[in-house]
Amino acid sequence: MVFSSQLFLFAFMPVFFLLYYSFAARWRNWLILAGSIVFYSIGAGSTVVVLLASVALNQYLAIRIHEAREPLRLRLLWAGIVVNLAGLAVYKYTGFAWNLVGGLASGLSLGTMPAAPAIPLPIGISFFTFQAISYLADVYRRAITPAAGYGEFAVYHTLFPQLVAGPIVRYQEIKAELRKRYIDEAALSEGGYRFCLGLGKKIVLADNLGTVADAMFALPPTELSCGQAWLGLLCYSLQIYFDFSGYSDMAIGLGRFLGFHFPENFDQPYRSASVTEFWRRWHMTLSRWFRDYVYISLGGNRRGSLRTYANLWTVFLLCGLWHGAGLTFVIWGIYHGSLLVMERLTKGFVGWHPNGAFGLITTFFLVTIGWVFFRATSLGQAFDYLQALFGLGAGTGGYYSAASYLTSDILFYLALALFFAFAPLEGWERLRVKNFHTMGIQLTFALCSLAYSALLLAANSFNPFIYFRF
């Protein structure tokens, strides 16, 4: 079940919140836990047991880490990290590793391996695994104490608004609100605004631009022209931004309905003047997670330039693998790591770094090129698509030119998406409660977004969030 489905919008959400506001405060956490398990079970089926096992295991380890002494504390932390990553590896990377070994065996004429075993992927396992690791690490560092009980940790670890696609919320960020939170008119207004804004991003912009991107990436190399390739890539760049930032907005809005303040996850990343700045604005909770628990642990930038560059490559290799089990994601991660290293090199040796309009255009171009590997289903398709982008492919454009896909409605959605991606709208996603004139405009816009999204949802087929596969 996803936020942009009719089942969630017109059944689960109204029933859940009707019960939530009817319950006394002391029972609301238990309702959240029950609702989260139902929400997850509808989409993930029997793999909900993996989530419940994660709750039991990580709370037990957190308590033991808190009570134990060194060196047992460190051993328990590493045991927790290994077990959590092992579960992620089994469910997410078994097929990937199996196919790599099979390809190697075939290349060495060692025979053909049978097909990889079919292992159902628990939805959102990448997100709740990283949350569990941050929880154990923070308990080990004495930054937090363990949750008051298994029930409190279960509410945090299964919290349905951000369970399956983030943002990655650390326990310390909502610890106080797990025990006491306030819901007033401001919280409801902010929550409604962010939810409607996110729904519009997903249904109105991402899904409509995604139809063009899907059509272009589905064309065989012999039919893909340069113009079609650029149109498809531009639409995909905007689709993935509004799809994922839309989900984050909806999650933050639902959190406000419950009385929680989730961290922001996006800050107009396509307005970045460098790739370094892009990663401070894109999927911010993931970037901070890798910085705090991997990059700094590897030594960060404290052990010389070569070690810093190696750490950056390592972090983004892992970032690519986190996003997907495939060589295309590995290349995407290495590509971004290389861009960050090059920016540091030019700044350190030449004293120059990208900025202004030139930096913005260059950064968007480089990030957009990287999305080819993120979207392609294989390395072969990625390289064929790159050839078409730069006019080196054999594609003729088939029966339809790029312009034929730019119908009046697609042109409208494309223009709207470009405006919201690049216009200086800092802070627009946050409801300006203290400025009632601006707030009125924002709420009117949100209601229009809700109404139009509902119409499109009723008329069009269901299109899941891109990040649900992670």
Secondary structure by P-SEA (a helix, b strand, c coil): cccccccccccaaaaaaaaaaaccccaaaaaaaaaaaaaaaaccccaaaaaaaaaaaaaaaaaaaaaccaaaaaaaaaaaaaaaaaaaaaaccaaaaaaaaaaaaaaacccccccccbbbbccaaaaaaaaaaaaaaaaaaccccccccaaaaaaaaacccccccccccccccccccccbbbbcaaaaaaaaaaaaaaaaaccccaaaaaaaaaaaaacccccccaaaaaaaaaaaaaaaaaaaaaaaaaaaaaaaaaccccccccccccccccaaaaaaccaaaaaaaaacccccccccccccaaaaaaaaaaaaaaaaaaacccaaaaaaaaaaaaaaaaaaaaaaccccccccaaaaaaaaaaaaaaacccccccaaaaaaaaaaaacccccccccccccccccaaaaaaaaaaaaaaccccccccccccccaaaaaaaaaaaaaaaaaaaaaaacccccccccccc
